[in-house]
């Protein structure tokens, strides 16, 4: 059993417990469940420059502790001030140190779309995402069967949530892409070797149908990387560790956005 399979098995147990503790009816009665959602897809499409989806991430399985000195509130406000198009938050506790409470706190302090980054395997988690204030859910092709991903994407769309489908290969793209997906994200991390290269996004850029919004994820560190991918057709860029490993993630986000703008419009600084 590989790491991803272990996570999925653990998640099944977690979801079963959540269903016992908080029935779906209770989730649907949440005040946040009734709020109108914000479309990340539309926000990205409306951008005239690379759209940054900035992530709140306490730790990761590969890196360990990343930043324990900042709060979701501080980071959310910093990212919004920096000009992030959207905000992502990890809600998995075991692998990433996240929680639903982190997302609720971010939701309260930002007016941009919020992505729930989670290992979603059950329709319950889609309802839960809306109940805690998410606007977008992540569906990872590597841990879902094609029909399962399609059903979850349809359930999300029916609740007014955008769907970010994450793929690592052309095989996953070909087998899992469906009409309920809002945004296709290419993860630059090789799940077998854990090596990261933006070449993965470049290789898949032309394979994603043009009617889907494309974003690149993982290993994005420099403005040059982002411009290269932007010119290849990617409109959005999900960035976590590059910001979170600094003392002030919001300031790091603002600096990167400014550097991107300067490279795209050098005459603007003259």
Long-range contacts (C-beta under 8 A, 24 or more apart in sequence): 2-191, 3-61, 4-142, 4-143, 4-191, 5-143, 7-92, 7-94, 7-95, 7-119, 7-143, 8-119, 8-121, 8-143, 10-94, 11-92, 11-119, 11-121, 12-121, 12-122, 15-121, 15-122, 15-124, 15-125, 18-124, 18-128, 19-124, 22-128, 24-124, 24-127, 27-127, 27-128, 27-130, 27-131, 28-127, 28-131, 30-131, 30-132, 32-104, 32-107, 32-130, 32-131, 32-132, 32-133, 33-127, 33-130, 33-131, 35-133, 36-160, 37-113, 37-130, 37-135, 37-159, 37-160, 37-161, 37-162, 38-111, 38-112, 38-113, 38-114, 38-135, 39-113, 39-135, 39-162, 39-182, 40-85, 40-86, 40-113, 40-115, 40-135, 40-136, 40-162, 40-164, 40-182, 40-183, 40-236, 41-162, 41-182, 41-183, 41-213, 43-85, 43-86, 43-112, 43-113, 44-85, 44-86, 44-183, 44-213, 44-215, 44-235, 44-236, 45-213, 45-235, 47-85, 47-235, 47-236, 49-260, 49-261, 49-264, 50-226, 50-227, 50-230, 50-234, 50-235, 50-236, 50-237, 50-260, 50-264, 51-85, 51-86, 51-215, 51-235, 51-236, 51-237, 52-82, 52-83, 52-84, 52-85, 52-236, 52-237, 52-239, 52-253, 52-256, 52-257, 53-84, 53-85, 53-86, 53-87, 53-88, 53-115, 53-215, 53-236, 53-237, 53-238, 53-239, 54-79, 54-82, 54-84, 54-86, 54-87, 54-88, 54-239, 54-240, 54-243, 54-249, 54-253, 55-87, 55-88, 55-89, 55-90, 55-117, 55-238, 55-239, 55-240, 55-243, 55-244, 56-87, 56-88, 56-89, 56-90, 56-98, 56-102, 56-106, 56-240, 56-244, 56-249, 57-89, 57-90, 57-96, 57-98, 57-240, 57-241, 57-244, 58-90, 58-96, 58-97, 58-98, 58-102, 58-244, 59-96, 59-97, 60-95, 60-96, 60-241, 61-95, 61-96, 62-194, 63-241, 65-97, 66-241, 66-244, 66-245, 67-244, 67-245, 67-246, 67-249, 69-247, 70-244, 70-247, 70-248, 70-249, 71-105, 72-102, 72-103, 72-105, 72-106, 72-109, 73-105, 73-106, 73-108, 73-109, 74-250, 75-106, 75-244, 75-249, 75-250, 76-105, 76-106, 76-108, 76-109, 76-110, 77-109, 77-110, 77-250, 78-248, 78-249, 78-250, 78-251, 78-253, 78-254, 79-110, 79-112, 79-243, 79-249, 79-250, 79-253, 80-109, 80-110, 80-111, 80-112, 81-250, 81-254, 82-250, 82-251, 82-253, 82-254, 82-257, 83-253, 83-254, 83-257, 84-112, 84-253, 84-257, 85-112, 85-113, 85-236, 86-112, 86-113, 86-114, 86-115, 86-135, 86-136, 86-236, 87-112, 87-113, 87-114, 87-115, 88-114, 88-115, 88-117, 88-238, 88-240, 89-114, 89-115, 89-116, 89-117, 90-117, 90-118, 91-116, 91-117, 91-118, 91-132, 92-117, 92-118, 92-119, 100-128, 100-132, 103-132, 103-133, 103-134, 104-132, 104-133, 106-133, 107-132, 107-133, 107-134, 108-133, 113-162, 115-164, 115-238, 119-143, 120-152, 121-148, 123-151, 123-152, 123-155, 126-152, 126-155, 126-156, 126-159, 126-161, 127-155, 127-159, 129-156, 129-161, 130-159, 130-160, 130-161, 134-161, 135-161, 135-162, 136-161, 136-162, 136-163, 136-164, 136-182, 136-183, 137-161, 137-162, 137-163, 137-164, 138-164, 138-166, 138-185, 139-163, 139-164, 139-165, 139-166, 139-181, 140-166, 141-165, 141-166, 141-167, 141-168, 141-172, 141-173, 141-175, 141-176, 142-166, 142-167, 142-168, 142-172, 142-191, 144-176, 146-175, 146-176, 146-178, 149-176, 149-178, 150-176, 150-178, 150-180, 153-178, 153-180, 153-181, 154-180, 156-180, 157-182, 164-215, 166-217, 167-204, 168-200, 169-204, 170-203, 170-204, 170-207, 173-204, 173-207, 173-208, 177-208, 177-209, 177-212, 181-212, 182-212, 182-213, 183-212, 183-213, 183-214, 183-215, 183-236, 184-208, 184-212, 184-213, 184-214, 184-215, 185-214, 185-215, 185-216, 185-217, 185-238, 186-214, 186-215, 186-216, 186-217, 186-234, 187-217, 187-218, 188-216, 188-217, 188-218, 188-219, 188-220, 189-218, 189-219, 198-225, 198-228, 198-229, 201-229, 201-232, 201-234, 202-228, 202-229, 202-232, 205-229, 205-232, 205-233, 205-234, 206-233, 208-233, 223-256, 223-259, 223-260, 223-262, 223-263, 224-263, 226-256, 226-260, 227-260, 227-263, 227-264
